[in-house]
Amino acid sequence: MTDLLLILTTFPDAAHARQAAAALVEERLAACASLVPGIESIYRWQGAVETAAEVLLLIKTRAGLYDRLASRLRGLHPYEVPEILALRPEHASPAYRQWLLAETGPSNGEPGKLGA
């Protein structure tokens, strides 16, 4: 299933994650975005080991929209260096794949743009 992507990113709270998710779906850059609260991240930042409570956002999209989605996500993200990881699902049900492609496809315009 090389035409689908699952993008992972973390946010400091549900409000930021929800705002980004809504924008990406509304703009047809993503078919769905799922918020997973209660993530604890341990990472190195500016020479120190940090721990933070975060919300994981799982974004489902088509591979051809990655550059536009990543650019938009960076603009929506409060972090200086947001985590944006893209994974290619090895398999997806045919019905789900078709739905995802339809929801990120044209709507009176090109993919990733709102229709009139």
MDAnalysis code that builds the backbone (N, CA, C; Angstrom):
import MDAnalysis as mda
import numpy as np

u = mda.Universe.empty(348, n_residues=116, atom_resindex=np.repeat(np.arange(116), 3), trajectory=True)
u.add_TopologyAttr("name", ["N", "CA", "C"] * 116)
u.add_TopologyAttr("resid", np.arange(1, 117))
u.add_TopologyAttr("resname", ["MET", "THR", "ASP", "LEU", "LEU", "LEU", "ILE", "LEU", "THR", "THR", "PHE", "PRO", "ASP", "ALA", "ALA", "HIS", "ALA", "ARG", "GLN", "ALA", "ALA", "ALA", "ALA", "LEU", "VAL", "GLU", "GLU", "ARG", "LEU", "ALA", "ALA", "CYS", "ALA", "SER", "LEU", "VAL", "PRO", "GLY", "ILE", "GLU", "SER", "ILE", "TYR", "ARG", "TRP", "GLN", "GLY", "ALA", "VAL", "GLU", "THR", "ALA", "ALA", "GLU", "VAL", "LEU", "LEU", "LEU", "ILE", "LYS", "THR", "ARG", "ALA", "GLY", "LEU", "TYR", "ASP", "ARG", "LEU", "ALA", "SER", "ARG", "LEU", "ARG", "GLY", "LEU", "HIS", "PRO", "TYR", "GLU", "VAL", "PRO", "GLU", "ILE", "LEU", "ALA", "LEU", "ARG", "PRO", "GLU", "HIS", "ALA", "SER", "PRO", "ALA", "TYR", "ARG", "GLN", "TRP", "LEU", "LEU", "ALA", "GLU", "THR", "GLY", "PRO", "SER", "ASN", "GLY", "GLU", "PRO", "GLY", "LYS", "LEU", "GLY", "ALA"])
u.atoms.positions = np.array([
    [0.846, -1.191, 0.000],
    [0.000, 0.000, 0.000],
    [0.885, 1.245, 0.000],
    [1.627, 1.456, -1.029],
    [2.566, 2.574, -1.039],
    [1.895, 3.924, -1.261],
    [0.591, 3.952, -1.548],
    [-0.071, 5.241, -1.774],
    [-0.675, 5.835, -0.504],
    [-0.565, 5.135, 0.634],
    [-1.097, 5.638, 1.903],
    [0.040, 5.945, 2.867],
    [-0.201, 6.900, 3.763],
    [0.766, 7.214, 4.816],
    [0.059, 7.336, 6.156],
    [0.760, 6.943, 7.199],
    [0.367, 7.203, 8.575],
    [1.431, 8.139, 9.126],
    [1.032, 9.336, 9.510],
    [1.967, 10.334, 10.019],
    [1.766, 10.470, 11.520],
    [2.859, 10.439, 12.254],
    [2.838, 10.577, 13.706],
    [3.451, 11.912, 14.090],
    [2.812, 12.586, 15.029],
    [3.355, 13.805, 15.604],
    [2.827, 13.922, 17.021],
    [3.549, 14.640, 17.870],
    [3.090, 14.851, 19.237],
    [2.874, 16.336, 19.489],
    [1.924, 16.616, 20.382],
    [1.580, 17.985, 20.766],
    [1.635, 18.104, 22.284],
    [1.786, 19.316, 22.802],
    [1.849, 19.493, 24.252],
    [0.510, 19.277, 24.956],
    [-0.598, 19.369, 24.201],
    [-1.915, 19.207, 24.821],
    [-2.960, 18.885, 23.754],
    [-4.138, 18.476, 24.230],
    [-5.217, 18.076, 23.322],
    [-5.741, 19.240, 22.495],
    [-5.752, 20.437, 23.045],
    [-6.278, 21.587, 22.304],
    [-5.458, 21.852, 21.044],
    [-4.139, 21.843, 21.164],
    [-3.286, 22.052, 19.988],
    [-3.447, 20.902, 18.985],
    [-3.485, 19.672, 19.486],
    [-3.631, 18.507, 18.611],
    [-4.966, 18.542, 17.877],
    [-6.036, 18.882, 18.598],
    [-7.371, 18.938, 18.004],
    [-7.449, 20.019, 16.930],
    [-6.858, 21.169, 17.193],
    [-6.860, 22.267, 16.222],
    [-6.135, 21.852, 14.938],
    [-4.986, 21.223, 15.069],
    [-4.238, 20.774, 13.893],
    [-5.009, 19.694, 13.144],
    [-5.573, 18.739, 13.878],
    [-6.336, 17.656, 13.257],
    [-7.505, 18.205, 12.452],
    [-8.253, 19.119, 13.040],
    [-9.413, 19.693, 12.353],
    [-8.993, 20.432, 11.090],
    [-7.921, 21.194, 11.154],
    [-7.459, 21.942, 9.980],
    [-7.033, 20.996, 8.863],
    [-6.281, 19.956, 9.194],
    [-5.797, 19.025, 8.169],
    [-6.939, 18.269, 7.499],
    [-7.937, 17.860, 8.280],
    [-9.085, 17.148, 7.706],
    [-9.953, 18.115, 6.904],
    [-10.209, 19.298, 7.444],
    [-11.026, 20.293, 6.737],
    [-10.406, 20.660, 5.387],
    [-9.094, 20.755, 5.346],
    [-8.390, 21.127, 4.116],
    [-8.119, 19.935, 3.201],
    [-8.627, 18.767, 3.565],
    [-8.505, 17.539, 2.789],
    [-7.061, 17.072, 2.633],
    [-6.203, 17.505, 3.533],
    [-4.830, 17.010, 3.551],
    [-4.748, 15.685, 4.301],
    [-5.764, 15.397, 5.094],
    [-5.866, 14.134, 5.825],
    [-7.306, 13.655, 5.769],
    [-7.477, 12.342, 5.736],
    [-8.824, 11.774, 5.781],
    [-9.299, 11.659, 7.222],
    [-8.361, 11.435, 8.128],
    [-8.688, 11.217, 9.532],
    [-7.464, 11.536, 10.370],
    [-7.687, 12.030, 11.562],
    [-6.608, 12.243, 12.522],
    [-7.120, 11.808, 13.890],
    [-6.385, 10.944, 14.548],
    [-6.793, 10.386, 15.837],
    [-5.886, 10.898, 16.945],
    [-6.499, 11.428, 17.998],
    [-5.758, 11.920, 19.157],
    [-5.608, 10.796, 20.178],
    [-4.392, 10.603, 20.658],
    [-4.103, 9.597, 21.678],
    [-3.506, 10.326, 22.879],
    [-4.323, 10.591, 23.907],
    [-3.814, 11.320, 25.077],
    [-2.971, 10.412, 25.973],
    [-2.285, 11.035, 26.913],
    [-1.580, 10.271, 27.930],
    [-0.217, 9.746, 27.524],
    [0.392, 10.326, 26.512],
    [1.726, 9.913, 26.088],
    [2.751, 10.598, 26.987],
    [3.753, 9.866, 27.417],
    [4.872, 10.467, 28.141],
    [6.111, 10.298, 27.281],
    [6.745, 11.396, 26.926],
    [7.933, 11.367, 26.081],
    [9.167, 11.730, 26.894],
    [10.236, 10.989, 26.667],
    [11.535, 11.277, 27.263],
    [12.488, 11.496, 26.100],
    [13.121, 12.648, 26.066],
    [13.932, 13.022, 24.908],
    [15.059, 13.956, 25.338],
    [16.036, 14.088, 24.482],
    [17.129, 15.015, 24.726],
    [16.833, 16.302, 23.968],
    [16.911, 17.451, 24.663],
    [16.657, 18.752, 24.044],
    [17.648, 19.759, 24.604],
    [18.398, 20.366, 23.724],
    [19.377, 21.395, 24.077],
    [20.309, 20.936, 25.198],
    [20.787, 19.695, 25.061],
    [21.787, 19.163, 25.978],
    [21.262, 18.555, 27.257],
    [19.965, 18.589, 27.480],
    [19.388, 18.036, 28.707],
    [18.339, 16.979, 28.375],
    [18.201, 16.005, 29.258],
    [17.150, 15.001, 29.107],
    [15.873, 15.580, 29.706],
    [14.826, 15.589, 28.898],
    [13.535, 16.174, 29.284],
    [12.463, 15.091, 29.328],
    [11.434, 15.333, 30.104],
    [10.249, 14.477, 30.147],
    [9.035, 15.380, 29.982],
    [8.092, 14.954, 29.132],
    [6.909, 15.780, 28.901],
    [5.685, 14.904, 28.684],
    [4.556, 15.350, 29.223],
    [3.263, 14.739, 28.911],
    [2.829, 15.312, 27.570],
    [2.415, 14.443, 26.656],
    [2.047, 14.885, 25.315],
    [0.807, 14.143, 24.827],
    [0.292, 14.610, 23.703],
    [-0.806, 13.960, 22.992],
    [-0.263, 13.537, 21.637],
    [-0.405, 12.257, 21.318],
    [0.024, 11.735, 20.028],
    [-1.094, 11.951, 19.018],
    [-0.748, 12.444, 17.842],
    [-1.714, 12.611, 16.762],
    [-1.324, 11.669, 15.638],
    [-2.238, 10.778, 15.268],
    [-2.045, 9.836, 14.167],
    [-2.836, 10.366, 12.982],
    [-2.149, 10.678, 11.902],
    [-2.767, 11.311, 10.741],
    [-2.738, 10.332, 9.577],
    [-3.911, 10.098, 8.968],
    [-4.007, 9.187, 7.832],
    [-4.209, 9.991, 6.552],
    [-3.319, 9.760, 5.569],
    [-3.351, 10.541, 4.340],
    [-2.824, 9.724, 3.171],
    [-2.767, 10.355, 2.014],
    [-2.171, 9.724, 0.835],
    [-0.730, 10.214, 0.704],
    [0.126, 9.362, 0.156],
    [1.554, 9.665, 0.062],
    [1.828, 10.937, -0.731],
    [1.066, 11.185, -1.766],
    [1.290, 12.352, -2.610],
    [1.052, 13.684, -1.920],
    [0.418, 13.671, -0.757],
    [0.144, 14.910, -0.024],
    [1.156, 15.182, 1.087],
    [2.173, 14.320, 1.220],
    [3.090, 14.454, 2.355],
    [3.726, 15.840, 2.452],
    [4.309, 16.336, 1.391],
    [5.020, 17.622, 1.463],
    [4.093, 18.752, 1.890],
    [2.903, 18.805, 1.308],
    [1.950, 19.863, 1.656],
    [1.449, 19.709, 3.086],
    [1.171, 18.465, 3.480],
    [0.696, 18.219, 4.837],
    [1.786, 18.568, 5.855],
    [3.013, 18.144, 5.615],
    [4.104, 18.427, 6.554],
    [4.341, 19.928, 6.681],
    [4.267, 20.640, 5.576],
    [4.441, 22.092, 5.611],
    [3.331, 22.747, 6.432],
    [2.106, 22.335, 6.197],
    [0.964, 22.888, 6.937],
    [1.065, 22.536, 8.421],
    [1.470, 21.305, 8.711],
    [1.606, 20.861, 10.094],
    [2.669, 21.682, 10.827],
    [3.779, 21.965, 10.167],
    [4.803, 22.817, 10.790],
    [4.238, 24.194, 11.113],
    [3.388, 24.722, 10.246],
    [2.771, 26.020, 10.495],
    [1.776, 26.012, 11.643],
    [1.137, 24.876, 11.877],
    [0.144, 24.744, 12.943],
    [0.764, 24.365, 14.283],
    [1.988, 23.880, 14.260],
    [2.601, 23.258, 15.432],
    [3.251, 24.274, 16.355],
    [3.060, 24.128, 17.682],
    [3.693, 25.060, 18.622],
    [5.168, 24.747, 18.897],
    [5.633, 23.540, 18.552],
    [7.020, 23.173, 18.842],
    [7.977, 23.774, 17.823],
    [9.158, 24.119, 18.280],
    [10.211, 24.636, 17.404],
    [10.657, 23.568, 16.402],
    [10.764, 22.329, 16.863],
    [11.148, 21.200, 16.013],
    [10.101, 20.102, 16.200],
    [8.992, 20.174, 15.466],
    [7.951, 19.159, 15.651],
    [8.380, 17.800, 15.104],
    [7.951, 16.771, 15.801],
    [8.135, 15.404, 15.316],
    [7.138, 15.196, 14.176],
    [7.638, 14.865, 12.999],
    [6.766, 14.519, 11.872],
    [7.369, 13.268, 11.246],
    [6.796, 12.121, 11.562],
    [7.274, 10.842, 11.060],
    [6.212, 10.232, 10.160],
    [6.605, 9.800, 8.983],
    [5.662, 9.191, 8.041],
    [5.998, 7.711, 7.876],
    [4.994, 6.873, 8.060],
    [5.133, 5.428, 7.900],
    [4.211, 4.969, 6.779],
    [4.681, 4.014, 6.003],
    [3.849, 3.448, 4.935],
    [3.215, 2.146, 5.436],
    [1.893, 2.095, 5.514],
    [1.247, 0.843, 5.916],
    [1.533, -0.254, 4.893],
    [1.816, -1.430, 5.393],
    [2.062, -2.552, 4.496],
    [0.754, -3.054, 3.887],
    [-0.317, -2.975, 4.670],
    [-1.624, -3.438, 4.213],
    [-2.708, -2.491, 4.718],
    [-3.800, -2.419, 3.987],
    [-5.001, -1.697, 4.413],
    [-6.185, -2.388, 3.758],
    [-7.313, -2.391, 4.434],
    [-8.480, -3.012, 3.816],
    [-8.839, -2.214, 2.562],
    [-9.310, -2.879, 1.519],
    [-9.652, -2.168, 0.286],
    [-10.681, -1.057, 0.502],
    [-11.678, -1.310, 1.340],
    [-12.710, -0.295, 1.575],
    [-12.126, 0.925, 2.288],
    [-11.259, 0.703, 3.283],
    [-10.646, 1.825, 4.000],
    [-9.735, 2.610, 3.072],
    [-8.929, 1.920, 2.275],
    [-8.043, 2.585, 1.322],
    [-8.844, 3.460, 0.372],
    [-9.926, 2.927, -0.173],
    [-10.766, 3.678, -1.107],
    [-11.364, 4.911, -0.421],
    [-11.836, 4.746, 0.815],
    [-12.394, 5.872, 1.563],
    [-11.336, 6.942, 1.787],
    [-10.142, 6.543, 2.239],
    [-9.070, 7.502, 2.507],
    [-8.707, 8.280, 1.246],
    [-8.560, 7.588, 0.139],
    [-8.211, 8.267, -1.112],
    [-9.319, 9.220, -1.551],
    [-10.577, 8.821, -1.357],
    [-11.694, 9.693, -1.734],
    [-11.736, 10.945, -0.864],
    [-11.474, 10.804, 0.432],
    [-11.556, 11.942, 1.352],
    [-10.391, 12.915, 1.219],
    [-9.315, 12.483, 0.603],
    [-8.172, 13.368, 0.382],
    [-8.027, 13.728, -1.091],
    [-9.046, 13.404, -1.859],
    [-9.021, 13.685, -3.288],
    [-9.683, 15.003, -3.622],
    [-9.872, 15.247, -4.899],
    [-10.440, 16.522, -5.350],
    [-11.845, 16.777, -4.806],
    [-12.108, 18.030, -4.526],
    [-13.438, 18.494, -4.149],
    [-13.615, 19.845, -4.817],
    [-14.001, 19.822, -6.084],
    [-14.084, 21.049, -6.881],
    [-12.738, 21.769, -6.891],
    [-11.690, 21.019, -6.998],
    [-10.346, 21.588, -7.005],
    [-9.341, 20.469, -6.878],
    [-8.118, 20.803, -6.644],
    [-7.081, 19.787, -6.548],
    [-7.065, 19.165, -5.154],
    [-6.440, 17.972, -5.005],
    [-6.378, 17.348, -3.689],
    [-5.743, 18.288, -2.676],
    [-6.300, 18.262, -1.473],
    [-5.745, 19.082, -0.418],
    [-6.256, 20.504, -0.408],
    [-7.206, 20.832, -1.272],
    [-7.790, 22.182, -1.288],
    [-9.284, 22.049, -1.050],
    [-9.838, 22.994, -0.352],
    [-11.277, 22.991, -0.113],
    [-12.029, 23.274, -1.398],
    [-13.150, 22.615, -1.542],
    [-14.001, 22.892, -2.687],
    [-14.869, 24.108, -2.446],
    [-15.534, 24.546, -3.496],
    [-16.400, 25.731, -3.384],
    [-17.700, 25.367, -2.708],
])
